[in-house]
Amino acid sequence: WLVPGDSPGISVVKSWDHIGMRASGSHEVILTDVRVPLENAVDTFAFDQPPTANAEQTRLFANRHTALLAAIYDGIARAATHWLIGWLRHRVPGSLGHPLATLPRVQESVGQIDEWLLVNQSLLRQAAALALTTEQANLAKVTITQHAVQVVEKALSLTGNHGLTRDNPLERHYRNVLCGRVHTPQQDSAWIAAGRQSLTQQEYHEKTL
């Protein structure tokens, strides 16, 4: 059903008080005796004749879910990286006399960040092109989110206390990116579904030999 947001009987309980993603405003919406016209029904069916599962529709939803939701957390990681590179280029410790960006160890770490973001970019493009199976799309979401978390954690390891101060955005990026782990599908369910699918396909292949 499509319910107009200005319908009488709708109230919002501002219960969203999370460690991260506070700007998302994921509050509770309460509907009390809200009247919705019949023409607002998105789809109808007899109670004893529910629609059959649509595998292709499920696949497309999984791809779009990955492309949209995981892109948010990839974007957080990229924002953190942008700030990190600027900080490393301008941070000159007194004991070093040169910017931190000149250190091979720092360059190696930034290169690792680039690797994670490159993989994310490839997976997001495949999801946006609707080129993945449902299981692959779920794995892509898990992988992109985990890479995003690793990027910000690596940035924090390079900046130390400076990254955790509220004067810099890195601590906010870290709080936000951690929320990606709890979004559906979570890691365990994505792995189980993908593993079950692979094992089932292998069993079918063996029977047809």
C-alpha positions as CSV (number, residue, x, y, z in Angstrom):
1,W,0.0,0.0,0.0
2,L,1.1,3.5,-0.7
3,V,0.2,5.7,2.3
4,P,0.3,9.5,1.8
5,G,2.7,11.0,4.3
6,D,0.2,13.7,5.3
7,S,-2.6,11.3,6.2
8,P,-4.4,11.8,9.5
9,G,-3.3,9.3,12.1
10,I,0.4,9.2,11.2
11,S,2.9,10.2,13.9
12,V,6.6,9.9,14.2
13,V,8.4,8.8,17.3
14,K,12.0,10.2,17.3
15,S,13.6,7.1,18.7
16,W,16.7,7.1,16.4
17,D,19.7,7.7,18.8
18,H,22.4,5.6,17.2
19,I,26.2,5.7,17.5
20,G,26.4,6.4,13.8
21,M,24.3,7.4,10.7
22,R,22.5,9.9,12.9
23,A,21.6,12.1,9.9
24,S,19.5,9.2,8.4
25,G,16.7,10.0,10.9
26,S,15.5,6.4,11.1
27,H,12.7,7.1,13.5
28,E,9.6,5.0,14.1
29,V,6.4,5.8,12.1
30,I,3.2,5.0,13.8
31,L,0.0,4.5,11.8
32,T,-3.2,4.7,13.9
33,D,-6.5,4.0,12.0
34,V,-5.1,5.6,8.9
35,R,-7.6,5.3,6.0
36,V,-6.0,4.5,2.6
37,P,-8.1,4.5,-0.6
38,L,-8.3,1.2,-2.5
39,E,-6.5,2.7,-5.6
40,N,-3.4,3.1,-3.4
41,A,-2.9,-0.7,-3.4
42,V,0.4,-1.6,-5.0
43,D,-0.7,-5.1,-5.5
44,T,-3.7,-7.3,-4.5
45,F,-4.4,-11.0,-4.4
46,A,-6.8,-13.4,-2.7
47,F,-5.8,-14.4,0.8
48,D,-5.7,-18.1,-0.2
49,Q,-3.9,-17.5,-3.4
50,P,-0.6,-15.6,-2.6
51,P,1.7,-14.8,-5.5
52,T,4.4,-17.3,-6.3
53,A,8.0,-16.4,-5.7
54,N,9.6,-14.4,-8.5
55,A,13.3,-15.4,-8.7
56,E,14.1,-12.7,-11.2
57,Q,12.4,-10.0,-9.2
58,T,14.4,-11.1,-6.1
59,R,17.6,-11.0,-8.1
60,L,17.0,-7.5,-9.3
61,F,16.1,-6.3,-5.8
62,A,19.3,-7.8,-4.4
63,N,21.4,-6.0,-7.1
64,R,19.7,-2.7,-6.5
65,H,20.0,-3.1,-2.7
66,T,23.7,-3.6,-3.1
67,A,24.2,-0.7,-5.5
68,L,22.3,1.7,-3.3
69,L,23.0,0.7,0.2
70,A,26.6,-0.4,-0.1
71,A,27.4,2.7,-2.1
72,I,26.6,4.7,1.0
73,Y,29.3,3.0,3.0
74,D,31.7,3.0,0.1
75,G,31.1,6.8,-0.1
76,I,31.9,7.1,3.6
77,A,35.2,5.3,3.1
78,R,36.1,7.6,0.1
79,A,35.4,10.7,2.2
80,A,37.6,9.4,4.9
81,T,40.3,8.6,2.4
82,H,40.1,12.1,0.9
83,W,40.6,13.7,4.4
84,L,43.4,11.2,5.2
85,I,45.4,12.0,2.1
86,G,45.2,15.7,2.8
87,W,46.2,15.2,6.4
88,L,49.2,13.0,5.5
89,R,50.4,15.5,2.9
90,H,50.5,18.3,5.3
91,R,51.3,16.6,8.6
92,V,55.0,17.2,9.4
93,P,56.1,15.7,12.7
94,G,59.0,17.6,14.3
95,S,61.1,14.4,14.7
96,L,60.7,13.7,10.9
97,G,61.0,17.0,9.2
98,H,59.0,15.8,6.2
99,P,55.3,15.1,5.6
100,L,54.1,11.7,6.7
101,A,53.1,11.1,3.0
102,T,56.8,10.7,2.2
103,L,57.2,7.5,4.4
104,P,57.2,4.2,2.5
105,R,55.1,2.6,5.3
106,V,52.4,5.3,4.9
107,Q,52.5,4.9,1.1
108,E,52.0,1.2,1.4
109,S,49.0,1.6,3.6
110,V,47.4,4.1,1.3
111,G,48.0,1.7,-1.6
112,Q,46.2,-1.0,0.4
113,I,43.3,1.5,0.8
114,D,43.3,2.1,-3.0
115,E,43.1,-1.7,-3.5
116,W,40.0,-2.1,-1.3
117,L,38.3,0.9,-3.0
118,L,39.1,-0.5,-6.4
119,V,37.4,-3.8,-5.6
120,N,34.4,-1.9,-4.3
121,Q,34.1,0.1,-7.4
122,S,34.1,-3.0,-9.6
123,L,31.4,-4.7,-7.4
124,L,29.2,-1.6,-7.4
125,R,29.3,-1.3,-11.1
126,Q,28.4,-4.9,-11.6
127,A,25.5,-4.5,-9.1
128,A,24.3,-1.3,-10.8
129,A,24.3,-3.1,-14.1
130,L,22.1,-5.8,-12.5
131,A,24.8,-8.4,-13.6
132,L,24.9,-10.4,-10.3
133,T,22.9,-13.3,-9.0
134,T,21.1,-12.8,-5.7
135,E,23.8,-14.7,-3.8
136,Q,26.6,-12.7,-5.6
137,A,24.8,-9.4,-4.8
138,N,24.6,-10.3,-1.2
139,L,28.3,-11.2,-1.1
140,A,29.1,-7.9,-2.9
141,K,27.3,-6.0,-0.2
142,V,29.2,-7.8,2.6
143,T,32.5,-7.3,0.8
144,I,32.0,-3.6,0.0
145,T,30.9,-2.9,3.5
146,Q,33.8,-4.8,5.1
147,H,36.3,-3.0,2.8
148,A,34.8,0.3,3.8
149,V,35.3,-0.5,7.4
150,Q,38.9,-1.6,6.8
151,V,39.6,1.7,4.9
152,V,38.5,3.9,7.8
153,E,40.2,1.6,10.4
154,K,43.4,1.9,8.4
155,A,43.0,5.7,8.3
156,L,42.7,5.7,12.0
157,S,45.8,3.6,12.5
158,L,47.7,6.2,10.4
159,T,46.4,9.2,12.2
160,G,46.3,8.0,15.8
161,N,44.8,10.5,18.3
162,H,44.4,13.1,15.5
163,G,41.9,10.9,13.8
164,L,39.8,10.5,16.9
165,T,39.4,14.2,17.8
166,R,36.1,15.7,17.0
167,D,37.8,18.6,15.2
168,N,38.4,16.1,12.3
169,P,35.7,14.1,10.5
170,L,37.4,10.7,10.7
171,E,35.8,9.7,14.0
172,R,32.4,10.5,12.5
173,H,33.2,8.5,9.4
174,Y,34.2,5.6,11.6
175,R,31.0,5.7,13.6
176,N,29.0,5.9,10.4
177,V,30.8,3.1,8.5
178,L,30.4,0.6,11.3
179,C,26.6,0.7,10.8
180,G,27.1,-1.1,7.5
181,R,27.7,-4.3,9.2
182,V,24.2,-4.5,10.7
183,H,22.4,-3.8,7.5
184,T,20.7,-6.8,5.8
185,P,22.1,-9.0,4.5
186,Q,24.6,-9.6,7.3
187,Q,27.8,-11.5,6.8
188,D,26.7,-14.9,8.1
189,S,23.5,-15.0,6.1
190,A,25.2,-14.0,2.9
191,W,27.9,-16.6,3.3
192,I,25.4,-19.4,4.2
193,A,23.2,-18.6,1.1
194,A,26.2,-18.4,-1.2
195,G,27.6,-21.6,0.2
196,R,24.3,-23.5,-0.1
197,Q,23.9,-22.3,-3.7
198,S,27.4,-23.5,-4.6
199,L,27.0,-26.9,-2.9
200,T,23.6,-27.4,-4.6
201,Q,25.0,-26.6,-8.0
202,Q,27.9,-29.0,-7.5
203,E,25.5,-31.7,-6.4
204,Y,23.4,-31.2,-9.6
205,H,26.5,-31.2,-11.7
206,E,27.7,-34.5,-10.3
207,K,24.3,-36.1,-10.9
208,T,24.3,-35.1,-14.5
209,L,27.8,-36.5,-15.2
